Amino acid sequence: MNDDADQQHFAEANPAYASGQLARALSTALTHDDPDTRRRAGERQRAWRSVLAGMANGLLTIGSRTPVRDLPAWVTPEVLRGGFATGAPSAGGPMTRYETEAARRAGVPQDRAALFAYWVSEDGLAQLYELLDSGRYEVTVPEEAALLTVAWLARAGETDAAIGLVEELAPFAGRLRFTPRPSTRPAPDPGMVHRRTVAEAGESLARRQTSEAVETQREALAVWQPFGDELLAHWLETADPGEPLRVLTRTPDAAWHEHGAELLRRYRDLSERHTYCTKHRKPKANLGIMRGALEEVAAGRELDARRLGLLRHAVTSMVRRRGLPGSAQLTALRRGQAAQAALPSHHALAQLVLRRLSDLDQQAGVAEVAPLVAEVSEEEAGETGLPAGAVIPAGVRRPVESALSAPLSTLVERGVVPSAEVLAELVPQLVAATTAQAYPDPALRTLAAAHHRAFAGRRSLLLLNLQHQVRAEELPWVRAVAGQREEGAAGAVSAVAFRRLGELAVQAFPGTILPNPLIRELSLLARQAELGAPLVEELAADIFMGTFSPKFLAAARVAAELLGGGSLYERYYAIDYRAIRNLAIVEAGETLTTSYGARTSPGFAKLCVARVAAMKPAASGLHPFADNLFRLGKVPAVTISEINGRARGAGSEFVLATDIRFAGPGTILGQFEVGVGSVPGGNPTGRLPHLVGRGRALEILLGADDFPAELAAAYGYVNRVLPENELEQFVDGFARRVAGFDKTAVTRTKALVDVESLPTEQSYGASLQAFFQTSGRPENADRVRSLFERGLQQPDGVELDLGRRVAE
């Protein structure tokens, strides 16, 4: 049994996904405004053309572990979105600058085959020995570790292994690079990891531009509010002392008119120089009313009754709200606003921190964050004009903090690693050092760690028929030194790392499904420690396909042994662990009677499907999934969804169950289920007609298409669309506004709206029942399989354009 088989499906790869990606790249290359984006799209276009050409002429077999004809499985292929190989090896392409320089120094032709022959010569091996001992090299693709392995074997007296490895590499000597790039930096500290490099932190800070919203507010506080006070004071000079707010009860004198003309000249000058805030231009705003009235008077025209009334109302409302110009109340307010306006912009502070980073090693992490995000010093204030003592805001500190180099547990504790997904990005650095401990020789240990980091970056292929991805131990140079491993000590180290990493992930992110990349690294440690732990990946896909490899049943059997016998977990989730144990025993026995190991566990698939359909009803009598959505819509509190991504299917059903939906410009909503032969199960059939009307509800449900933010708002699918940089602030402000009102008035108003607009409890049960009856039917298997081949439920597959893809 293959405990690490990737969960793929029996099928043939469909070129439609590649065609769609080519069309997308072509459109971007022709129409995008940014030249760099057009250039990158052009490169993608050429790559996808290679995929389609290779599939057509037989060069490529998409879905195979050896997708490129005449290249063995150990060659790292160039892989595009969706797991499609282009036909080009990642270690191929033109000679790199360091290869060209090495050939020049060696006095050999600028050709990889000639350079390969030089490296295995006595002089070449001597240079590789030096590189090995220094540890100053970068392995970016696994093949670059091959000739350093040859050099280590030769120096260690393992001549036969070295020759055998050279013979296996030689047929590809002219195509692939087998040496790493020399580096000025030593090998990284195995106990320290960082999420971002100093250079990446700097790039993030450099992208921080001046905020138009902040500058608008700054301009309003520093320019237009004080000017409005002057204009108000000017009009109050025309009021009678007995009625200090009733302006124009006294006839203005010549000095007043002259000062008014000066105020209007200043207004025009300020308008030209300060263009962010435009509220002063609005004729119905208080400042606009006072300015407009002054222009009329300055032109010698008497104000009519309406205009005079507006002027007096504007003056009265301003004084009542803020106080008279020069009063203690207004003076204190303006002093505080002036202090706020004088604060340095985040953009200016980001430039200061960027300058602090410039002296550090740009390709390393940050050893100490505090000095880099300290307050503005006196010296820096003199050099930059920023106020001394200014605090670096959180948004500017965050990119620097993300570059902190520290033990993984420290990064989790400080919030630099905020999720299991981010943890999975960093774990290969830790696992590389752990797995390398199996090699007692320091030079080989450093090489093994560098190789593991490179191998972890190898992109997964689209695989069919339950094949598994190539493993590191299959690579010729790893096999060649396998005998050098001290398995006992390595197993113990791997077991400790496995437990520590597992505990860290579970304790730091409880209740989180661990991402598949993290599971793969844990599986590697478990194998090296010979723990026999059948770790399984997250597989939302299998609810449609009904296919599991046997390791899922093996994992369930382990859980049964640990949690069976009436445990709280077993009782709470109503799991029949006895049935699982019996099924595992039966299928294990069937495997022993065949000449080949089982590739699927049909019994486990049936058990899972039956369990989902037969889950114990909630108190409402509904299936728990339907009950959650029904009760979410009925809670007395107001529920608000903030959306700025893709929310289809169950995601759409969840946001529909909330009371109010605000969307960012990146929002995509949709109910794609009909496109894969299912009835939507979360009752959008009951919710949408009340929101968008019957016709549009049928368009959304039967068309199974994507609805971008603006169209969703026009239909009533969401309340409104806001700019991305305003969305969170608006939602938070709205929620706080409602929360500030009388609770009884809010809840009773919502309850009355619920009576008129929410679907019935029974409709939720009917919707989910229809979903169970229609999902996974054989007549739709080909369509669903095709979508999975093209990246369904993957972040970069057909999910990007699912509404169009389900109809292909």
Disulfide bonds with the S-S distance in Angstrom:
none
